[in-house]
């Protein structure tokens, strides 16, 4: 009888598909995931992650690089080093041949969050260079235009990847992106849009909503979803604009945004109606969600890509997990666990996270190798 604690794996039917070849190098995906005994379900796992983010413990050292984008906006890149051996920015940027992992946080998050820091720490220990892309206004990144993050817009990710390739991680240096939650959705949309022109070596998607129309409807299905998750996500965005960044001062000059109405937003649709629609040129929130959903772009992915989801994720509905479109693309591997919550995956008796093991194994699997003739090639790519 199959163990339902093991991830359900979905890949292209061809045994020669890159996604199939990945499996032999990812032992974590063949193991049963057992939640920490005191976090038995998705709600508990998700709330634990939120609790750890309230006052996150510093486990890595960051040096910041500010990147001005073509439209005048600003994102920040926080380059990580071990807390016990902090490095300066010049040293971190100079190591141009080191395999590099870029982490893309969830909605309104940043490099300070526990799940980002824990991933960075483990990836550093595995020999990778790690940089966190902080979205506009996030993690004290200065806001220099009225535009912050829109789930349908991938231009910032595209620019940052190009910047990294041009400055600190030139090809063929491995450049692997990891996206979390909304960051995963934006990442996969970018990778699918770019197709064969994608500058990344590989991508990892964790707790991706995939279908934002379905996800926002899901967040209105019960009192718990409306009053806890939807309100918490919306409150975080409102605080980002009015308390945690200078966005409100910039938006005072934006005639299309009603700041009083924006401040009253209680659910995500309120926020998108008051802010995202006028600033990014959409008529309704539904138009944003339809344009943003990454599931529609998975068919175009041309680099090795790992997607991790949990059936008990209380934010991302299981009905949105795109099994069929993943199965049709030889480059994409999907692993779905029964438990794990939203950005949780805590296991054993300590707060150990199963998904970080999978991330590290995947990143190692797609690193370039040098064969007997000293020819550089990428493992597992078509």
C-alpha positions as CSV (number, residue, x, y, z in Angstrom):
1,X,0.0,0.0,0.0
2,X,1.5,3.4,-1.0
3,X,2.6,5.7,1.8
4,X,0.5,8.9,1.4
5,X,3.1,10.8,3.4
6,X,5.4,10.6,0.4
7,X,5.1,13.4,-2.1
8,X,2.9,12.7,-5.1
9,X,5.2,13.2,-8.1
10,X,4.1,14.5,-11.5
11,X,6.5,14.6,-14.5
12,X,6.5,14.1,-18.2
13,X,5.9,10.5,-19.3
14,X,9.2,10.1,-21.1
15,X,11.9,8.5,-19.0
16,X,14.5,10.7,-20.8
17,X,12.7,13.9,-19.8
18,X,14.9,16.3,-17.7
19,X,12.2,16.3,-15.0
20,X,12.4,12.4,-14.8
21,X,16.2,12.6,-14.7
22,X,16.0,15.0,-11.8
23,X,14.3,12.4,-9.6
24,X,17.4,10.2,-9.2
25,X,19.2,13.2,-7.7
26,X,16.4,14.3,-5.3
27,X,16.2,11.7,-2.5
28,X,14.1,14.1,-0.4
29,X,11.2,13.7,-2.9
30,X,11.2,9.9,-2.3
31,X,11.0,10.2,1.5
32,X,7.8,10.5,3.6
33,X,7.2,13.9,5.0
34,X,6.2,13.7,8.6
35,X,5.0,17.0,10.2
36,X,6.3,18.0,13.5
37,X,4.1,16.3,16.1
38,X,2.8,19.6,17.5
39,X,2.1,21.0,14.0
40,X,-0.1,18.3,12.6
41,X,-2.1,20.3,10.0
42,X,-1.8,23.1,7.5
43,X,-3.2,25.8,9.7
44,X,-0.7,25.0,12.5
45,X,2.2,24.8,10.0
46,X,1.2,28.1,8.4
47,X,0.7,29.9,11.7
48,X,4.1,28.8,12.9
49,X,5.8,30.4,9.9
50,X,3.9,33.6,10.6
51,X,4.8,33.5,14.3
52,X,8.5,33.1,13.4
53,X,8.3,36.1,11.1
54,X,6.9,38.4,13.8
55,X,10.3,38.8,15.4
56,X,12.6,36.9,13.1
57,X,15.9,35.7,14.6
58,X,19.0,36.8,12.6
59,X,20.8,33.8,11.3
60,X,22.7,35.3,8.3
61,X,24.5,38.5,7.6
62,X,23.3,40.7,4.7
63,X,25.1,43.4,2.6
64,X,22.7,45.5,0.5
65,X,22.9,46.5,-3.2
66,X,20.3,48.9,-4.5
67,X,19.3,48.5,-8.1
68,X,17.5,51.3,-10.0
69,X,15.1,49.9,-12.6
70,X,14.4,51.4,-16.1
71,X,11.1,53.0,-15.0
72,X,12.9,54.7,-12.0
73,X,11.8,52.1,-9.4
74,X,14.1,50.6,-6.9
75,X,14.6,47.0,-5.7
76,X,17.3,45.9,-3.2
77,X,19.5,42.8,-3.4
78,X,20.6,41.5,0.0
79,X,23.7,39.4,-0.4
80,X,24.0,36.8,2.4
81,X,27.0,35.5,4.2
82,X,27.3,33.4,7.4
83,X,26.6,35.3,10.6
84,X,29.8,34.0,12.1
85,X,31.9,35.1,9.1
86,X,30.3,38.2,7.6
87,X,31.6,39.4,4.3
88,X,31.5,42.9,2.8
89,X,29.6,43.7,-0.4
90,X,32.7,44.0,-2.6
91,X,33.9,40.5,-1.6
92,X,30.4,39.0,-2.2
93,X,30.0,40.7,-5.6
94,X,33.6,39.7,-6.7
95,X,33.0,36.0,-6.4
96,X,31.6,35.9,-9.9
97,X,32.1,32.2,-10.7
98,X,30.3,30.9,-7.6
99,X,27.0,29.1,-8.2
100,X,24.3,31.6,-7.1
101,X,20.8,31.2,-5.7
102,X,18.5,34.2,-5.8
103,X,15.5,34.0,-3.3
104,X,12.2,35.8,-4.1
105,X,10.0,36.3,-1.1
106,X,6.2,36.2,-0.7
107,X,3.7,39.0,-0.6
108,X,5.0,42.0,1.3
109,X,7.9,40.0,2.8
110,X,11.6,40.4,2.5
111,X,15.1,39.1,3.4
112,X,14.4,39.4,7.1
113,X,11.7,36.6,7.2
114,X,12.5,33.4,8.9
115,X,11.9,31.1,5.9
116,X,14.2,33.2,3.7
117,X,17.0,33.3,6.3
118,X,16.8,29.6,7.0
119,X,17.0,28.8,3.3
120,X,19.9,31.2,2.9
121,X,21.8,29.6,5.8
122,X,21.4,26.1,4.4
123,X,22.3,27.1,0.8
124,X,25.4,29.0,2.1
125,X,26.5,25.9,4.0
126,X,26.1,23.8,0.8
127,X,28.6,26.1,-1.1
128,X,26.2,28.4,-2.9
129,X,26.3,32.2,-3.0
130,X,22.9,33.6,-1.9
131,X,21.2,36.8,-2.7
132,X,17.6,37.9,-1.8
133,X,15.6,40.1,-4.2
134,X,13.5,42.5,-2.1
135,X,10.6,43.8,-4.0
136,X,9.8,47.6,-4.2
137,X,9.1,49.0,-0.8
138,X,9.8,45.7,1.0
139,X,12.5,45.2,3.7
140,X,13.1,49.0,3.9
141,X,13.8,49.3,0.2
142,X,13.1,52.9,-0.8
143,X,10.1,53.6,-2.9
144,X,11.0,55.8,-5.8
145,X,7.9,55.5,-8.1
146,X,4.1,54.9,-7.4
147,X,4.5,51.4,-8.6
148,X,5.1,48.6,-6.1
149,X,4.5,44.9,-6.7
150,X,1.8,43.7,-9.0
151,X,1.3,39.9,-9.3
152,X,0.9,40.2,-13.0
153,X,4.1,42.2,-13.7
154,X,7.3,40.3,-14.2
155,X,9.5,43.2,-15.5
156,X,11.3,43.6,-12.2
157,X,12.4,40.0,-12.0
158,X,13.5,40.1,-15.6
159,X,15.6,43.2,-15.0
160,X,17.1,41.8,-11.8
161,X,18.1,38.5,-13.5
162,X,19.6,40.5,-16.4
163,X,21.5,42.7,-13.9
164,X,22.9,39.7,-12.1
165,X,24.0,38.1,-15.3
166,X,25.7,41.4,-16.4
167,X,27.4,42.1,-13.1
168,X,27.9,39.4,-10.5
169,X,26.9,36.1,-12.0
170,X,27.8,36.0,-15.7
171,X,27.0,32.9,-17.7
172,X,27.9,30.1,-17.4
173,X,27.8,30.7,-13.7
174,X,24.8,28.8,-12.4
175,X,22.0,31.2,-11.4
176,X,19.1,29.4,-9.7
177,X,15.9,31.3,-8.6
178,X,13.7,30.2,-5.7
179,X,10.3,31.8,-5.4
180,X,7.9,31.6,-2.4
181,X,4.2,32.0,-2.5
182,X,3.4,35.1,-4.7
183,X,7.1,35.3,-5.4
184,X,6.8,31.8,-6.8
185,X,3.9,32.8,-9.0
186,X,5.8,35.8,-10.5
187,X,8.9,33.7,-11.0
188,X,7.2,31.0,-12.9
189,X,5.3,33.5,-15.0
190,X,8.6,35.1,-15.9
191,X,10.3,31.8,-16.7
192,X,7.4,30.8,-18.9
193,X,7.3,34.1,-20.7
194,X,11.1,34.0,-21.3
195,X,11.0,30.5,-22.7
196,X,14.3,29.6,-24.4
197,X,15.6,33.1,-23.7
198,X,15.4,32.7,-19.9
199,X,18.8,33.7,-18.3
200,X,18.3,31.5,-15.3
201,X,19.9,28.0,-15.0
202,X,16.9,26.6,-13.1
203,X,13.9,27.6,-11.0
204,X,12.1,26.4,-7.8
205,X,8.5,27.3,-7.0
206,X,7.3,26.8,-3.4
207,X,3.7,27.3,-2.2
208,X,2.6,28.8,-5.5
209,X,-1.0,29.8,-5.8
210,X,-0.9,29.2,-9.6
211,X,-4.4,30.5,-10.2
212,X,-5.0,33.8,-8.5
213,X,-8.7,34.0,-9.5
214,X,-9.3,30.7,-7.8
215,X,-7.1,31.6,-4.8
216,X,-8.9,34.9,-4.1
217,X,-12.2,33.1,-4.3
218,X,-10.8,30.4,-1.9
219,X,-9.8,33.1,0.6
220,X,-13.5,34.0,0.9
221,X,-14.8,30.5,1.4
222,X,-15.0,30.5,5.2
223,X,-14.9,32.8,8.2
224,X,-11.4,31.5,9.0
225,X,-10.1,32.3,5.5
226,X,-11.8,35.7,5.3
227,X,-11.0,36.9,8.8
228,X,-7.6,35.3,9.3
229,X,-5.7,34.8,6.1
230,X,-7.3,37.3,3.7
231,X,-7.3,40.1,6.3
232,X,-3.7,39.3,7.4
233,X,-2.4,39.4,3.8
234,X,-4.3,42.7,3.1
235,X,-3.2,44.2,6.4
236,X,0.4,43.5,5.6
237,X,0.1,45.3,2.3
238,X,-1.7,48.3,3.9
239,X,1.1,48.5,6.5
240,X,3.7,48.3,3.9
241,X,2.4,51.4,2.2
242,X,1.4,53.5,5.3
243,X,3.9,52.3,8.0
244,X,6.8,50.2,6.7
245,X,7.9,52.3,3.7
246,X,7.8,55.7,2.2
247,X,5.2,54.6,-0.4
248,X,2.4,56.7,1.1
249,X,4.4,59.8,0.6
250,X,5.1,58.9,-3.0
251,X,1.5,58.0,-3.6
252,X,0.3,61.4,-2.4
253,X,1.3,62.7,-5.8
254,X,-0.6,59.9,-7.6
255,X,-4.0,61.4,-8.5
256,X,-5.5,58.0,-9.5
257,X,-5.1,56.5,-6.0
258,X,-7.6,57.3,-3.2
259,X,-5.4,56.9,-0.1
260,X,-8.3,57.1,2.3
261,X,-10.0,54.2,0.4
262,X,-6.8,52.3,0.2
263,X,-6.2,52.6,4.0
264,X,-9.7,51.0,4.6
265,X,-8.9,47.9,2.5
266,X,-9.8,44.8,4.4
267,X,-9.5,42.0,1.8
268,X,-7.1,41.6,-1.2
269,X,-9.8,42.6,-3.7
270,X,-10.3,45.9,-1.8
271,X,-6.6,46.6,-2.0
272,X,-6.3,45.7,-5.7
273,X,-9.3,47.8,-6.6
274,X,-8.0,50.9,-4.7
275,X,-4.3,50.5,-5.7
276,X,-3.3,47.9,-8.2
277,X,-6.0,48.6,-10.8
278,X,-5.4,52.4,-11.1
279,X,-1.6,52.2,-10.9
280,X,-1.1,49.3,-13.3
281,X,-3.9,50.0,-15.7
282,X,-6.4,47.2,-15.0
283,X,-10.2,47.7,-15.0
284,X,-11.0,45.2,-12.2
285,X,-9.1,43.0,-9.7
286,X,-10.3,40.0,-11.7
287,X,-8.4,41.2,-14.8
288,X,-5.2,41.3,-12.7
289,X,-5.8,37.8,-11.4
290,X,-6.4,36.3,-14.8
291,X,-3.3,38.0,-16.2
292,X,-1.2,37.0,-13.3
293,X,-1.9,33.3,-12.9
294,X,1.4,31.4,-13.5
295,X,-0.3,28.1,-14.4
296,X,-1.0,29.5,-17.9
297,X,2.7,30.0,-18.5
298,X,4.1,26.7,-17.3
299,X,3.9,25.3,-20.9
300,X,6.6,27.8,-22.0
301,X,9.1,26.8,-19.3
302,X,12.4,25.7,-21.0
303,X,14.7,25.3,-17.9
304,X,14.7,22.6,-15.2
305,X,12.0,23.7,-12.7
306,X,10.8,22.1,-9.4
307,X,7.4,22.9,-8.0
308,X,6.5,22.1,-4.4
309,X,3.0,22.3,-3.0
310,X,1.0,21.0,0.0
311,X,-2.6,19.8,-0.2
312,X,-3.3,21.3,3.2
313,X,-2.0,24.7,2.3
314,X,-4.8,26.9,3.7
315,X,-4.0,29.8,1.3
316,X,-3.4,28.1,-2.0
317,X,-6.3,25.8,-3.0
318,X,-5.4,22.3,-4.0
319,X,-7.8,22.6,-7.0
320,X,-5.3,25.1,-8.6
321,X,-2.3,22.7,-8.7
322,X,-1.6,22.3,-12.4
323,X,-1.0,18.5,-12.7
324,X,-1.9,18.3,-16.4
325,X,0.2,21.2,-17.7
326,X,3.2,20.0,-15.7
327,X,2.9,16.5,-17.1
328,X,3.0,18.0,-20.6
329,X,6.3,19.9,-20.1
330,X,9.5,17.7,-19.9
331,X,11.3,20.4,-17.9
332,X,9.0,20.7,-15.0
333,X,8.7,18.4,-11.9
334,X,5.9,18.8,-9.4
335,X,5.9,17.3,-5.9
336,X,2.8,17.6,-3.8
337,X,2.7,16.6,-0.2
338,X,-0.3,15.8,2.0
339,X,0.9,18.1,4.7
340,X,3.1,21.2,5.0
341,X,0.8,24.2,5.1
342,X,1.8,27.5,3.5
343,X,5.6,27.9,3.7
344,X,5.7,25.5,6.6
345,X,7.0,21.9,6.1
346,X,8.2,21.7,9.7
347,X,9.3,18.1,10.5
348,X,10.8,16.0,13.3
349,X,10.8,17.3,16.8
350,X,12.7,20.4,16.0
351,X,11.7,23.2,13.7
352,X,13.4,21.6,10.7
353,X,12.0,22.4,7.3
354,X,11.8,19.6,4.7
355,X,11.5,21.8,1.7
356,X,14.9,23.4,2.2
357,X,16.5,19.9,1.9
358,X,14.7,19.6,-1.5
359,X,15.9,23.0,-2.6
360,X,19.5,22.3,-1.8
361,X,19.4,18.9,-3.5
362,X,17.8,20.4,-6.6
363,X,20.3,23.2,-6.8
364,X,23.2,20.8,-6.6
365,X,21.6,18.6,-9.3
366,X,21.5,21.4,-11.8
367,X,25.0,22.8,-11.2
368,X,27.4,22.7,-14.2
369,X,29.9,19.8,-14.2
370,X,33.2,19.5,-15.9
371,X,33.7,16.3,-17.8
372,X,37.0,14.5,-18.8
373,X,37.5,16.9,-21.7
374,X,37.0,20.0,-19.6
375,X,33.8,20.8,-21.5
376,X,31.3,22.7,-19.4
377,X,27.7,21.4,-19.5
378,X,24.6,21.7,-17.5
379,X,23.3,18.6,-15.9
380,X,19.7,17.6,-16.7
381,X,18.9,20.4,-19.2
382,X,17.5,19.4,-22.6
